[in-house]
Amino acid sequence: MSGKNVIRASVIQACSAQYSLSATLDKLERLVRQVAQEGSQLAVFPMAFVGGYPRFSTFGTRVGFWPTPEGRDEFVRYYDAAIEVPGSDAVARMEAVSRETGIFLVVGVVERHLGTLYCTAVFVDPVQGYVTKHRKLMPTMMERIIWGQGDAAHLPVPQATFATKGEERSAKARLSASLCWENYMPLIRTFYYSQGTQIYCAPTIDDSPGWQHSMHHIALEGRCFVLSASQYAEDKDYPEGHAVADKNDPVDPGVVMSGGSIIISPLGKVLAGPLWKQEGVLTADLDLDDLPRGKFDLDVTGHYARHDGE
């Protein structure tokens, strides 16, 4: 890694550990320390890494019906795996790991606030600790039975300073986070572009081929780096009694989510990935000078925008 404006970044393709908060935080710490050995300064984790993504769950309900008692009990288990943001021991542990490794963290969590759960991304700085959070604006389809809606109060674009150990230099960049299908919402993308996002984080669980096209489009549209961290999970990663994947699938028996994490430059070059069908880490050097190189001919909320309708 060389150059004043270069940041080394990693996306983590992994999943929660059976809804166990302690085991999941152990896993997070191990992975952060691993990428620290590779010289990373930024690590992005998937959506709902802490708390878990309950794929295949119905929580005992369907449209027009009350949840069954068993479904309510399943929600209690899921509720207990969520964390408060900020102010919880879980956030404090993320702060400690970030501080000890010098790595800025963007982590997908299931946030518990009073009686409601939210799909949230937290931003943790090595110096400042917890900085801010983004709540998913619109849960997707059946996610709406377990997660509340975010709002405009949680659309941050914080600026981070990435110092290089042993060298008297640092780079600054603005980050944002859009969770899974939020990335299909044109107005949230436009808002983040207008706020100057430079490292566009896209924590997800979407492992469809179409997701890759969207990540390429966003990098080119926003002329920003796109870091998409997806989950890879198998039946064994969920607690006993959880709905399971198709064990008779001839291609991926017992696979719940197959990954697809990727890192893309502002001009659409794939810097790392996509990674499929395994847990793992992708790491790439982000040359921040590629940002003005891209904005030179396309700035969709600047010189390449028209405001006639305002």
N, C-alpha and C positions, 0 to 999 in steps of 0.2 A: 504494500500500500504506500503510495507516494502522492505528493501534491497537497497544497494547503487546503483545498476544498474537497477532500475525499473523506467519505465516511464508510466504514465497513459495517454492513448490516446483515442480520440473519433472520430468516423466518423459520419457525418451529412447526413441524408437522407431527402432532401428537394429540393425545386425548386425555381426559380425566381418568383417574384411577378409581373406578367403581363407586363414584359419588363420595369417596372418602376425602375429606378436606385435607387431613394431615398427609395422606399418601400423595395427593395431587400436588401439594406444596413442596413435598420432598422431590417430586419429579420435576417441578418447575425449577427448583434450585439446582438440581443436577444438570439440567439442560442449559441453564444460564451460565453455570460454571464451565460447561463444555464449550459454549461459543466464546466465552471469555478467553479460553486457551487459543482460539483461532483469531483473536484480536478484534472481535466485534465490539462495536460501541452502541448498537441498537439491536434489540431482539423483539420480534412481533410473534405473539402466540395466537392460536385460533380463537374463534368465537366460542364462548362458553367452556373454555378450557378449565377454569375453576368453577365447579358447580355441575358441569356436564351437560351434554346435549341429548335429550331423551328420545332419540329417533326410534320410531315404531311404537312409542307409547300412545295410548288413547286416554289415560287417566279416567277410564271408566265412563266416558261420555261420548255423545254424538249430537248432531244438531237437533235441538228440540227436546233433549232428554236431560234429566238431572244426573249428576255423576253417581256412580255406584259407591257404596261404602268402601269397597276395595280401591276404587279410583281416588277417593279422598285420602285414603291411607298412603297411596303411592305419591300423592302430592305432598303429604307431610314429609315423606322421606326426601323428596326433591327440595322442599323448602328448607329442611335442615342442612342440606349440602350447600346452600347459598351463603353469601357473605354480606356484611354491611360495608358500605363504601361512602366516605372513609371511616376510620375509627375502629376497625376490627383488627384482631391479632393477625389475620391473614394479610391485610394490607401492610401492616407493620413488618411482616416477614418479607414481603416483596420489597419494601423499602430497604431492609437490611441487606438483602441479596444484591439489589441494585447498587447500593453504596459500596459494598465490599468488592464488587466486580467492576464498577465504573460503567455499567451498561444501563442505558435508558430502556425501560420496558413499556411495551404496549400489550396488555393482557386482556383477553376476553374472559369475563366472569359473569356468573349469575348473581345479581345484586338483590339483596333482601332489604326492603324499606317498609317498616311496619308490616302490613298484611299483604303487600304486593311484591312480586318478583319482577325484575327488569333484566333484559339482556344488555350488558354494559361492557364498555372497553375502558380500562383504567390506564392512565399515563403516570409513570413513576420515574423520577429523575434521580440520578446518583447523588446529587448535592441537595436538591430541594425536597426530595422524598415524593410523596404523593402530590401530583400537580392538579389533575382534573379528571373528569370522566365524561364519556359520551354514552347516552342511553339510546338503544335502537328505537327509531321513531315509529316504525310500524312492524310489529311482529308478523311473520309470514304465515298465512293460512292457519293451521291448527295451533301454531305457537301462541295465538291470541287467547287460548284458554289458560295459559300458564304465565304469560308475561304481559305486563302493562306497556303502555305507549310512552315513548320519550317525548321531549318537547324542545322548543328553541332555547331553553335555558342550558341545554347540554349538547351544544354543537361547537366544542372548542377547537381552536387551531393554535396550540401552544408552540412557542419557539424554544427549541432545545439547543444547548451548547454541547458539542461533542469534543472533549479534550482528548489529546493523544498522550498516553503515558510516555514519559521520558523525553518528550519534545515540547518546546515552548510554542505550541500552536493549537488552534482550535477552529472548528467550523460550526456554523449556526445553520439551522434549518427549521422550517415550520412543518408540523406534522398534523395529520387528521386521521380519523378512523371512521370507516363506514362498515357496518356489520351485515355481511351476507347480502340478502336481496335489497337492502338499502341502496346498493350499488346500481340497481336498476331504476332508481328514482332520479330523473334528470335534475330536479330542483335542488336536491341535497348536494349533488355533484357540483352544480353551478355555484351554490353557496360556498362550498369549500374552495373552489377555484378563485372566487372573488375575494376570499380571505387570504389568498396567497399560499395555499398548501403546496408543499414541495415534495414531501414524502407521504404519499397517500396510502395509508394502511387499510387493508381489506381482510380482516379476520372473517373466516367463513366456515361453513360445513358443506358447502355446495361442491359436489364432486362430479358434476355433469360436464361434458365436453364444452357446452356453450359458455360455461364460466370463463374458460380461457379466452374466448373471443371478447368478452366484456372487459377483462383485465387489459388486454391489448388496446381496446378502444379507449378506455379511461386514460391510459398512459399517453396515448396520442392526442386525445381531446384536451386533457388538462396540462399536457407538457410537464408531467411530474413523474417521479419514480413511483411505481406501484409495487407494494409488498403485500402479497396475498398469502396468508397462513391458513391452511385448511387442516381439518382433523383427519387422522387415520385411526380407525377404531375397529375392534373385533368384539364378538359376543363376550369374550373373557374380560373385557374392560368394563363391563356393567355388573351391577350387583345381582345377586340371585333373585329370580322372579321377574326381571326385566324382559320385555318383549325382545325376541331375538331375530337375527337375520336368517335368510334361507340357507340352511345347512346343506341343501341339495343343489345349490347353485353350482353348475359345472365350472364356472370361472372363478368366483370368489366366495367359496363356502364360509359362512360365518362372519363375513366382512360387513360391518355396519356403515363405515364411511371409508372411501378409498383414497382420499387425499387430493392432490392436484396443486399443491403450493407452487408459487412462482414469483420471480422478481423481474421487473421490466423497466427499461429506461424511458426517459421522456420522449425519445424518438422511436419507441417501439421495439428496441432490441431486447431480446431475452438474455438477462444476465445470469440467471440460474433457474433450473427446473424446466418444465414442471416435474414434480416428484409424485410418483404413483405407487400405491399398494405396499406401503411400508411407512413406519415411523422414520423420521430423519430430520436433518437440518440443511437448509440452503443458505449459503453465504455469498455475498457479492460486495465489491467496492463501488460505491455510488460517487461518481464525479459530479459535484454540485455545479460545475461549469456547464454541464449538459443542460441545466435548467434554462439559462439565457440562450444557449444554442437552440433549444427548442422553441422558446418564446419569440425568437427572432421573426419567424414567419407565422406564428399562430398563438394568440393569447385571447381565449374565447370570452373573457370578461374584461379585456383591455382593448388593444388596437384592432382586434378582429371581432369586435362586438358592435352592434347597433342598438341604440336606446330610444328609437322613435316611439315606442309604445308607452314610454314612461310619462 
